[in-house]
């Protein structure tokens, strides 16, 4: 894909730039750059999910996940791109947060093929994505050109690893306490 070219399809609930999925409508934006094959991203998500969910529910934050494909070379099947593309299908189905969690809970080891497309569809069923449109979206590769675009946009913005967390555009440790403290500080300053 040429530099800066938007992908052919953008998932539902994407940012205006199409480079992430938006959850919530709070005043403070929290950006989380993740790769579904990244073990540290898994640790971040499982440690932070309750805090992030509570801040979204309380209307404090707009949480934007940027599913990246940094680790495509660490699998034999471009798993990072395939999992991120499937998360776009989950966003279309209204179950992005549930699917994101399922992807991290079921994260395969680096170096192998990762989950098959059929297993990605099964994972969606366990996350509540029972409409056949989800499976069709995953199996057709509808969003396979989206993760490289997200990654390109993130890299251009200075993101050099995953997980990377920004609160109101400023880097913060990928830790629930650090994120909550940064959100509170930004909210007080407004």
C-alpha positions as CSV (number, residue, x, y, z in Angstrom):
1,X,0.0,0.0,0.0
2,X,1.4,3.4,-0.9
3,X,2.2,5.9,1.8
4,X,-0.8,7.5,3.4
5,X,-3.4,5.8,1.2
6,X,-6.5,4.9,3.1
7,X,-7.6,1.3,3.0
8,X,-10.5,0.2,0.9
9,X,-12.8,-0.4,3.9
10,X,-12.9,1.3,7.3
11,X,-14.7,-0.5,10.2
12,X,-17.7,0.9,12.1
13,X,-16.9,3.3,15.0
14,X,-13.5,4.2,13.5
15,X,-11.9,7.6,14.1
16,X,-12.3,10.2,11.4
17,X,-8.9,9.3,10.1
18,X,-9.8,5.7,10.1
19,X,-6.8,4.7,12.2
20,X,-8.5,3.3,15.3
21,X,-11.8,2.2,16.9
22,X,-13.5,4.6,19.3
23,X,-15.2,3.4,22.5
24,X,-17.0,6.0,24.6
25,X,-17.6,9.7,24.3
26,X,-15.7,11.2,27.3
27,X,-13.8,14.5,27.1
28,X,-10.3,13.0,27.6
29,X,-8.9,10.8,24.8
30,X,-6.9,7.8,25.7
31,X,-5.2,6.1,22.7
32,X,-4.0,2.5,23.0
33,X,-1.7,1.2,20.3
34,X,-1.7,-2.6,20.5
35,X,-0.7,-5.7,18.5
36,X,-2.8,-8.8,19.1
37,X,0.4,-11.0,19.0
38,X,2.3,-8.8,21.5
39,X,2.6,-10.5,24.9
40,X,3.1,-7.1,26.6
41,X,-0.1,-5.9,25.0
42,X,-1.9,-8.9,26.5
43,X,-0.5,-8.0,29.9
44,X,-1.5,-4.4,29.5
45,X,-5.1,-5.2,28.4
46,X,-5.8,-7.8,31.1
47,X,-4.3,-5.5,33.8
48,X,-6.0,-2.3,32.5
49,X,-9.4,-3.5,31.1
50,X,-11.4,-2.9,34.3
51,X,-10.0,0.6,34.8
52,X,-10.5,1.6,31.2
53,X,-14.0,0.2,31.0
54,X,-15.0,2.1,34.2
55,X,-13.6,5.4,32.8
56,X,-15.6,4.8,29.6
57,X,-18.7,3.9,31.5
58,X,-18.4,7.0,33.8
59,X,-18.0,9.2,30.7
60,X,-14.5,10.3,31.6
61,X,-12.7,9.1,28.5
62,X,-13.0,8.4,24.8
63,X,-10.9,5.2,24.4
64,X,-9.3,4.7,21.0
65,X,-7.7,1.3,20.2
66,X,-5.3,1.3,17.3
67,X,-4.9,-2.4,16.2
68,X,-1.4,-2.6,14.6
69,X,0.5,-5.2,12.5
70,X,4.0,-4.6,13.9
71,X,4.5,-8.3,14.6
72,X,3.4,-9.8,11.3
73,X,6.9,-11.1,10.7
74,X,6.7,-12.9,14.1
75,X,4.1,-15.4,12.7
76,X,4.0,-17.5,9.6
77,X,0.6,-16.2,8.5
78,X,0.6,-12.4,9.2
79,X,-1.4,-13.1,12.3
80,X,-1.2,-9.6,13.6
81,X,-2.9,-8.2,10.4
82,X,-5.4,-11.1,10.3
83,X,-6.4,-10.6,14.0
84,X,-6.6,-6.8,13.6
85,X,-8.7,-7.2,10.5
86,X,-11.0,-9.5,12.4
87,X,-11.3,-6.9,15.1
88,X,-12.6,-4.5,12.5
89,X,-15.3,-7.1,11.6
90,X,-16.1,-7.3,15.3
91,X,-16.5,-3.5,15.4
92,X,-19.0,-3.7,12.5
93,X,-20.9,-6.2,14.7
94,X,-20.9,-3.9,17.7
95,X,-18.7,-6.2,19.9
96,X,-15.2,-4.7,19.5
97,X,-14.3,-4.6,23.2
98,X,-15.5,-8.1,23.8
99,X,-13.6,-9.4,20.8
100,X,-10.4,-7.5,21.7
101,X,-10.5,-9.2,25.1
102,X,-11.1,-12.6,23.5
103,X,-8.2,-12.1,21.2
104,X,-5.8,-11.3,24.1
105,X,-7.1,-14.1,26.3
106,X,-6.6,-16.6,23.4
107,X,-3.3,-15.1,22.2
108,X,-1.1,-17.5,20.4
109,X,2.7,-17.7,20.9
110,X,5.0,-15.7,18.6
111,X,6.7,-17.6,15.9
112,X,3.9,-19.9,14.8
113,X,0.9,-19.5,12.6
114,X,-1.4,-18.0,15.2
115,X,-5.1,-18.8,15.1
116,X,-6.7,-19.7,11.8
117,X,-9.3,-17.6,10.2
118,X,-11.9,-20.2,11.2
119,X,-10.6,-20.0,14.8
120,X,-10.9,-16.2,14.6
121,X,-14.5,-16.6,13.6
122,X,-15.1,-19.1,16.5
123,X,-13.6,-16.6,18.9
124,X,-16.1,-14.1,17.6
125,X,-19.0,-16.4,18.4
126,X,-17.7,-16.7,22.0
127,X,-17.7,-12.9,22.2
128,X,-21.3,-12.7,21.1
129,X,-20.8,-12.2,17.3
130,X,-23.4,-14.7,16.1
131,X,-24.5,-12.9,13.0
132,X,-23.1,-14.7,9.9
133,X,-21.9,-11.3,8.6
134,X,-19.0,-11.4,11.1
135,X,-17.7,-14.8,9.8
136,X,-18.2,-13.6,6.2
137,X,-16.3,-10.4,7.0
138,X,-13.3,-12.3,8.5
139,X,-13.2,-15.1,5.9
140,X,-13.3,-12.6,3.0
141,X,-10.5,-10.6,4.4
142,X,-12.5,-7.4,4.2
143,X,-10.2,-5.4,6.4
144,X,-6.8,-6.9,5.7
145,X,-5.6,-3.6,4.2
146,X,-6.7,-1.7,7.3
147,X,-4.0,-2.8,9.9
148,X,-1.0,-1.8,7.7
149,X,-2.7,1.6,7.3
150,X,-3.2,1.9,11.1
151,X,0.4,0.9,11.6
152,X,1.7,3.4,9.0
153,X,-0.3,6.2,10.6
154,X,0.9,5.3,14.1
155,X,4.5,5.1,13.0
156,X,4.2,8.5,11.3
157,X,2.9,9.8,14.6
158,X,6.0,8.5,16.5
159,X,4.7,5.2,17.9
160,X,7.6,2.8,17.8
161,X,6.3,-0.1,19.9
162,X,3.3,-1.8,21.5
163,X,1.7,-1.2,23.8
164,X,1.9,2.6,23.6
165,X,-0.6,4.6,25.5
166,X,-1.3,8.3,25.1
167,X,-3.6,10.4,27.3
168,X,-4.6,13.7,25.6
169,X,-1.8,13.1,23.2
170,X,0.9,12.6,25.8
171,X,2.7,9.3,26.4
172,X,1.8,7.5,29.6
173,X,3.0,4.2,31.1
174,X,0.8,1.3,29.9
175,X,-0.4,0.8,33.5
176,X,-3.9,1.4,34.9
177,X,-2.9,3.6,37.8
178,X,-0.7,5.8,35.5
179,X,-3.5,6.1,33.0
180,X,-6.1,6.9,35.6
181,X,-3.8,9.5,37.2
182,X,-3.1,11.1,33.8
183,X,-6.8,11.2,33.0
184,X,-7.6,12.9,36.3
185,X,-4.8,15.5,35.8
186,X,-6.1,16.4,32.3
187,X,-9.7,16.6,33.6
188,X,-8.7,18.9,36.5
189,X,-6.7,21.1,34.1
190,X,-9.8,21.7,31.8
